[in-house]
Amino acid sequence: MGISLRTLLAVFVALASLGAVTQKLRDQGVTDSEIRIGNLMPYSGGLEIFGQIGKAEAAYFDAINERGGINGRKIRFISYDDLSDASNAIDLTRILVEIDNVLLMFGSFGTQGNLAVRKYLNERQVPQLFFASGDQHLSEPSQYPWTMGWQPSFREEGRIYANYIQAFYPGKKIVALWQNDNFGRELFKGLEQGLGDVAKNIRVDIAYDAADQHLEGHVSILKRSGAEVFVFAGMPENAAKVIRIAAEHDWHPVFIVNQMSSSIETVLKPAGLQNATGVVTATFLKDASDPAWKDERTANWRVFVDKYTTAGGKDDNAAVYGYAAAETLVQVLRQCGNDLSRENVMKQAAALSDYQASALLPGIKINTGPWDFKPIEQLRLVQFDGRTWQPIGDVLETAFADANRK
């Protein structure tokens, strides 16, 4: 049976249209077998400890791939060492987008690097998702609709500590030791703003460099102030040192440490559990070394941890952070179905409703919307009892804390 020219032409047009649709549903970085994702981490240099987050994310994606990937596609996670240098971040991001042809950028560490590449990625309409920074200025959907953070902001964390101090220790003298970078400044600013008129109770605050070798001298100065509340914002290693030094000086203030420096295994144990008893933090993630969650560790978690440690990972806080962030991205990609266009990736990232990654604390849920690019806006105050973290009150809405101080 012959086929008419008109029928052939109709078939050709249909196939051409299907090809156009397929192209629309798949931007660069997507094939029938893989999804390419770009990432930058400080795997070496002064902030090397945070490169553990990237190792955790790689381990999580490996575990997903072993279970068949996402709708039959494996994740190819391309992660480079930018030494936490903004100029390196610019060059490496261009390589990831223009040479490695990634679909999106995910989970890159640090405020300055993410700020440096934000304009470039938005101009090219490349999603910049769930980066590891709590700078509130990075989530501005009206100006940068392709950039979305993940964790609560550093400033909101500082405000939560201020609210806690006012509720439980009104009128007490306060001191602060904060890391002299964007993170430390933002958290300390949130503390001051949260205290409002009673910020005068901060008798002494010291900004220090992450590599500062004079922590003992700083602690001595802070002790002489007679303060009863000590707020620390800095690296995990330094948090352990400061808690231990204060105890050696027979000084036992109410100790508040920032969330990223609150791991039982890598901070409180090195500080001495007896010295760390009573430490307070505000967190949104389970502590992998907390015996309270021991019974919840599933086979998936054990497979992930084995891969993470095999890849050189050591910090369990970073493991949980990377696990939860990667889990959130996988949820977004699954919601995309077969429409893996960049436009749909952002649409689905902005359509998370009461999503609870398994590593989040009970009651902490992820919600986003077209104008809500702050996925996690809840924290929970917890206090260490010498063995485990005990909750203080209910889950706190950071958005409320922020509005309450404007």
C-alpha positions as CSV (number, residue, x, y, z in Angstrom):
1,M,0.0,0.0,0.0
2,G,1.4,3.4,-1.0
3,I,1.7,6.4,1.3
4,S,0.7,9.8,-0.1
5,L,3.0,12.8,-0.1
6,R,0.5,14.6,2.2
7,T,0.6,11.7,4.7
8,L,4.4,11.7,4.7
9,L,4.5,15.5,5.2
10,A,2.1,15.1,8.1
11,V,4.3,12.5,9.7
12,F,7.4,14.7,9.2
13,V,5.7,17.7,10.8
14,A,4.5,15.5,13.8
15,L,8.0,14.2,14.3
16,A,9.5,17.6,14.1
17,S,7.0,18.9,16.6
18,L,7.7,16.0,19.0
19,G,11.4,16.8,18.7
20,A,10.8,20.4,19.6
21,V,8.7,19.3,22.6
22,T,11.4,16.9,23.7
23,Q,14.0,19.6,23.4
24,K,11.9,21.9,25.5
25,L,11.5,19.3,28.2
26,R,15.2,18.6,28.4
27,D,17.7,21.4,28.8
28,Q,21.4,20.7,28.7
29,G,22.6,18.4,31.4
30,V,19.9,15.8,30.8
31,T,20.1,12.7,28.6
32,D,18.1,9.4,28.6
33,S,20.5,8.0,31.1
34,E,21.8,10.9,33.3
35,I,21.2,14.2,35.0
36,R,24.4,16.4,35.4
37,I,24.5,18.5,38.5
38,G,27.3,21.0,39.4
39,N,28.7,21.9,42.8
40,L,31.6,23.8,44.4
41,M,33.1,23.0,47.8
42,P,36.3,23.9,49.8
43,Y,37.9,20.5,49.7
44,S,41.2,22.1,50.7
45,G,42.3,25.2,52.5
46,G,41.1,26.9,55.7
47,L,37.5,25.8,55.4
48,E,38.2,22.3,54.3
49,I,36.0,20.9,57.1
50,F,32.9,22.1,55.1
51,G,34.0,20.1,52.0
52,Q,32.6,17.2,54.0
53,I,29.2,18.4,52.9
54,G,30.1,17.8,49.3
55,K,31.4,14.3,50.1
56,A,28.1,13.6,51.9
57,E,26.1,14.8,48.9
58,A,28.1,12.7,46.5
59,A,27.6,9.6,48.7
60,Y,23.9,10.2,48.8
61,F,23.6,10.5,45.0
62,D,25.7,7.3,44.7
63,A,23.2,5.5,46.9
64,I,20.3,6.9,44.8
65,N,22.0,5.7,41.6
66,E,22.4,2.2,43.0
67,R,18.7,2.1,43.5
68,G,18.0,3.0,39.9
69,G,18.4,6.8,39.9
70,I,15.5,9.2,39.3
71,N,13.0,7.9,36.8
72,G,15.7,5.7,35.3
73,R,18.3,8.5,35.1
74,K,21.5,8.4,37.1
75,I,22.8,11.6,38.8
76,R,26.2,12.7,37.7
77,F,27.5,14.9,40.5
78,I,30.4,17.1,39.2
79,S,32.0,18.8,42.2
80,Y,35.1,21.0,42.1
81,D,37.3,22.5,44.8
82,D,37.1,26.3,44.8
83,L,39.1,26.8,48.0
84,S,36.2,29.0,49.1
85,D,37.6,31.7,46.9
86,A,35.0,33.8,45.0
87,S,37.2,34.3,41.9
88,N,37.7,30.5,41.7
89,A,33.9,30.1,42.0
90,I,33.3,32.3,39.0
91,D,35.7,30.4,36.8
92,L,34.7,27.0,37.9
93,T,31.0,27.8,37.6
94,R,31.5,28.9,34.0
95,I,33.3,25.6,33.3
96,L,30.4,23.6,34.9
97,V,27.8,25.4,32.9
98,E,29.5,25.9,29.5
99,I,31.8,22.9,29.3
100,D,30.4,20.2,31.6
101,N,26.9,21.3,30.6
102,V,25.3,20.8,34.0
103,L,21.5,21.2,34.3
104,L,21.8,23.1,37.5
105,M,24.1,24.2,40.3
106,F,23.3,22.6,43.7
107,G,24.6,23.0,47.3
108,S,27.7,25.0,46.7
109,F,29.3,26.2,49.9
110,G,29.8,29.8,51.1
111,T,28.2,33.2,50.9
112,Q,30.8,35.1,48.8
113,G,31.1,32.4,46.1
114,N,27.4,32.1,45.7
115,L,27.0,35.9,45.5
116,A,29.8,36.1,42.9
117,V,28.1,33.6,40.5
118,R,24.4,34.6,41.2
119,K,24.2,37.2,38.4
120,Y,25.8,34.9,35.8
121,L,23.5,32.0,36.6
122,N,20.4,34.1,36.6
123,E,21.3,35.7,33.3
124,R,21.7,32.2,31.8
125,Q,18.6,31.0,33.6
126,V,20.5,28.2,35.3
127,P,19.0,27.1,38.7
128,Q,21.2,27.8,41.7
129,L,19.6,25.6,44.3
130,F,19.9,24.8,48.0
131,F,23.4,26.3,48.5
132,A,25.2,25.9,51.8
133,S,24.9,29.5,53.1
134,G,22.5,31.1,55.6
135,D,22.9,34.6,54.2
136,Q,19.4,36.0,53.9
137,H,20.4,38.3,51.0
138,L,20.9,35.3,48.8
139,S,17.1,34.5,48.6
140,E,15.6,37.4,46.7
141,P,13.2,35.8,44.1
142,S,12.0,39.2,42.8
143,Q,15.5,40.0,41.6
144,Y,17.1,36.6,41.3
145,P,14.3,34.1,40.3
146,W,16.8,31.3,39.6
147,T,18.5,31.4,43.1
148,M,17.0,29.6,46.1
149,G,18.7,28.9,49.4
150,W,17.9,26.0,51.9
151,Q,18.8,26.5,55.5
152,P,17.5,29.1,58.0
153,S,19.4,32.4,57.8
154,F,22.3,33.1,60.2
155,R,20.6,36.4,61.2
156,E,17.4,34.6,62.2
157,E,19.4,32.1,64.2
158,G,21.0,35.0,66.1
159,R,17.5,36.4,66.8
160,I,16.3,33.0,68.2
161,Y,19.2,33.1,70.7
162,A,18.3,36.7,71.6
163,N,14.7,35.6,72.3
164,Y,15.9,32.7,74.4
165,I,18.2,34.9,76.5
166,Q,15.4,37.4,77.1
167,A,13.0,34.6,78.1
168,F,15.2,32.6,80.4
169,Y,18.0,35.0,81.5
170,P,16.6,38.6,81.4
171,G,19.0,41.2,82.6
172,K,22.0,38.9,82.6
173,K,25.3,40.1,81.2
174,I,26.2,38.7,77.8
175,V,29.4,38.3,75.9
176,A,30.0,37.1,72.4
177,L,32.9,35.6,70.4
178,W,32.2,35.6,66.7
179,Q,34.0,34.7,63.6
180,N,35.0,37.7,61.6
181,D,33.4,36.8,58.3
182,N,30.0,37.1,56.7
183,F,28.6,34.2,58.8
184,G,29.8,35.5,62.2
185,R,28.7,39.1,61.4
186,E,25.2,38.1,60.4
187,L,24.6,35.9,63.4
188,F,25.9,38.6,65.8
189,K,23.8,41.2,64.0
190,G,20.8,39.0,64.5
191,L,21.6,38.7,68.2
192,E,21.9,42.5,68.6
193,Q,18.7,43.1,66.7
194,G,16.8,40.4,68.6
195,L,17.9,41.9,71.9
196,G,16.7,45.4,70.8
197,D,16.9,47.9,73.6
198,V,18.6,45.4,75.9
199,A,21.5,44.8,73.6
200,K,23.4,47.0,76.1
201,N,23.7,43.8,78.1
202,I,26.3,42.6,75.7
203,R,29.3,43.8,77.8
204,V,32.0,42.5,75.4
205,D,32.1,41.0,72.0
206,I,35.2,39.9,70.2
207,A,35.5,39.2,66.4
208,Y,38.2,36.7,65.7
209,D,39.7,35.1,62.6
210,A,39.0,31.4,62.0
211,A,42.8,30.6,62.3
212,D,43.2,32.7,65.4
213,Q,45.7,31.1,67.8
214,H,44.7,33.3,70.8
215,L,41.4,31.8,71.8
216,E,42.6,31.4,75.4
217,G,43.3,35.1,75.6
218,H,39.9,36.0,74.2
219,V,38.2,33.7,76.7
220,S,40.1,35.3,79.6
221,I,38.9,38.8,78.5
222,L,35.3,37.6,78.2
223,K,35.5,35.9,81.7
224,R,36.7,39.2,83.3
225,S,33.5,40.9,82.2
226,G,31.6,38.9,84.8
227,A,29.1,37.7,82.1
228,E,26.7,34.9,82.7
229,V,25.8,34.2,79.1
230,F,28.3,33.4,76.4
231,V,27.3,33.3,72.7
232,F,29.8,31.6,70.3
233,A,29.6,31.8,66.5
234,G,32.4,30.0,64.7
235,M,34.0,26.9,63.4
236,P,33.4,23.5,65.1
237,E,37.0,23.0,66.1
238,N,37.1,26.4,67.7
239,A,33.8,25.8,69.5
240,A,35.3,22.7,71.2
241,K,38.4,24.6,72.2
242,V,36.4,27.5,73.7
243,I,34.1,25.3,75.7
244,R,37.1,23.4,77.1
245,I,39.2,26.6,77.8
246,A,36.3,28.2,79.7
247,A,36.0,25.1,81.9
248,E,39.8,25.1,82.5
249,H,39.4,28.7,83.7
250,D,36.6,27.6,86.1
251,W,34.1,29.7,84.2
252,H,30.7,28.2,83.6
253,P,28.4,30.6,81.8
254,V,25.3,29.7,79.9
255,F,26.9,28.5,76.7
256,I,25.1,29.1,73.4
257,V,26.8,27.8,70.2
258,N,25.8,28.1,66.6
259,Q,24.1,25.2,64.9
260,M,26.9,24.2,62.6
261,S,29.2,23.8,65.7
262,S,27.0,21.7,67.9
263,S,27.8,18.1,66.9
264,I,28.1,15.8,69.9
265,E,30.8,13.7,68.2
266,T,33.0,16.4,66.7
267,V,32.5,19.3,69.1
268,L,31.0,18.4,72.5
269,K,33.0,15.2,73.0
270,P,36.4,16.9,72.2
271,A,35.4,19.7,74.5
272,G,34.7,17.2,77.3
273,L,31.1,16.0,77.9
274,Q,31.2,17.3,81.5
275,N,32.3,20.7,80.2
276,A,29.6,20.7,77.4
277,T,26.7,19.8,79.7
278,G,24.2,22.6,79.5
279,V,25.2,23.9,76.1
280,V,22.3,25.4,74.0
281,T,21.9,25.6,70.3
282,A,19.1,26.1,67.7
283,T,19.0,23.5,65.1
284,F,16.8,21.9,62.4
285,L,18.7,18.7,61.8
286,K,19.1,15.5,63.7
287,D,22.6,15.0,65.3
288,A,23.8,11.7,63.8
289,S,25.8,11.1,67.0
290,D,22.8,11.7,69.3
291,P,21.7,8.4,70.8
292,A,18.1,9.7,70.6
293,W,18.1,8.8,66.9
294,K,20.0,5.5,67.1
295,D,16.9,3.4,66.5
296,E,15.9,5.4,63.5
297,R,19.0,4.7,61.5
298,T,17.8,2.7,58.5
299,A,19.6,0.5,56.1
300,N,19.6,3.4,53.6
301,W,21.4,5.5,56.3
302,R,24.0,2.8,56.9
303,V,24.7,2.4,53.2
304,F,25.1,6.2,52.9
305,V,27.4,6.5,55.9
306,D,29.6,3.7,54.6
307,K,30.0,5.5,51.2
308,Y,30.6,8.8,52.9
309,T,33.4,7.6,55.2
310,T,34.9,5.6,52.3
311,A,35.0,8.9,50.3
312,G,37.0,10.5,53.2
313,G,34.1,12.1,55.1
314,K,34.6,12.5,58.9
315,D,32.2,15.1,60.2
316,D,28.8,13.7,61.1
317,N,27.1,17.1,61.2
318,A,28.3,17.6,57.6
319,A,27.0,14.1,56.7
320,V,23.5,14.9,58.0
321,Y,23.5,18.4,56.3
322,G,24.6,17.0,52.9
323,Y,22.2,14.0,53.2
324,A,19.2,16.3,53.9
325,A,20.0,18.9,51.2
326,A,20.6,16.2,48.6
327,E,17.4,14.4,49.7
328,T,15.5,17.7,49.1
329,L,17.0,18.1,45.6
330,V,16.0,14.5,44.7
331,Q,12.5,15.3,45.8
332,V,12.4,18.3,43.4
333,L,13.8,16.2,40.5
334,R,11.2,13.5,41.2
335,Q,8.4,16.1,41.1
336,C,9.7,17.2,37.7
337,G,8.8,13.8,36.2
338,N,9.9,13.8,32.6
339,D,9.9,17.5,32.3
340,L,13.5,18.2,33.2
341,S,13.6,21.7,31.7
342,R,15.3,24.3,33.9
343,E,12.1,26.2,34.1
344,N,10.3,23.2,35.5
345,V,13.1,22.5,38.0
346,M,12.6,26.0,39.5
347,K,8.8,25.6,39.3
348,Q,9.0,22.4,41.4
349,A,11.6,23.8,43.8
350,A,9.0,26.5,44.5
351,A,6.3,24.0,45.0
352,L,7.5,22.0,48.1
353,S,4.6,21.6,50.6
354,D,5.2,20.3,54.1
355,Y,8.1,18.2,52.8
356,Q,10.0,16.6,55.6
357,A,13.4,15.2,54.7
358,S,14.2,12.2,56.9
359,A,17.2,14.0,58.6
360,L,15.1,17.0,59.7
361,L,14.0,17.2,63.3
362,P,10.3,16.2,63.9
363,G,8.1,19.2,63.2
364,I,10.6,20.9,60.9
365,K,9.1,21.0,57.4
366,I,10.1,22.5,54.1
367,N,7.7,24.8,52.3
368,T,8.3,27.0,49.3
369,G,6.2,29.1,46.9
370,P,6.6,31.4,43.9
371,W,7.7,34.2,46.2
372,D,9.0,32.1,49.1
373,F,12.5,31.0,48.4
374,K,13.5,30.2,52.1
375,P,12.7,26.5,52.3
376,I,13.5,26.0,56.0
377,E,12.1,28.7,58.3
378,Q,12.0,26.8,61.5
379,L,14.5,26.0,64.3
380,R,14.3,24.2,67.5
381,L,16.2,25.2,70.7
382,V,17.9,22.2,72.3
383,Q,20.1,21.8,75.4
384,F,22.8,19.1,75.9
385,D,22.3,17.1,79.1
386,G,25.7,15.3,79.0
387,R,24.4,12.5,76.7
388,T,21.7,13.7,74.3
389,W,20.0,16.9,73.1
390,Q,16.8,17.8,75.0
391,P,14.2,20.1,73.3
392,I,13.4,23.4,74.9
393,G,9.8,24.4,74.1
394,D,8.2,24.0,70.7
395,V,9.5,24.4,67.1
396,L,10.1,28.1,66.4
397,E,9.2,30.0,63.3
398,T,12.2,32.1,62.3
399,A,9.9,34.2,60.0
400,F,8.0,35.2,63.2
401,A,11.3,36.0,65.0
402,D,12.3,38.1,62.1
403,A,9.0,40.0,61.8
404,N,8.9,40.5,65.6
405,R,12.1,42.6,65.4
406,K,11.4,44.7,62.4
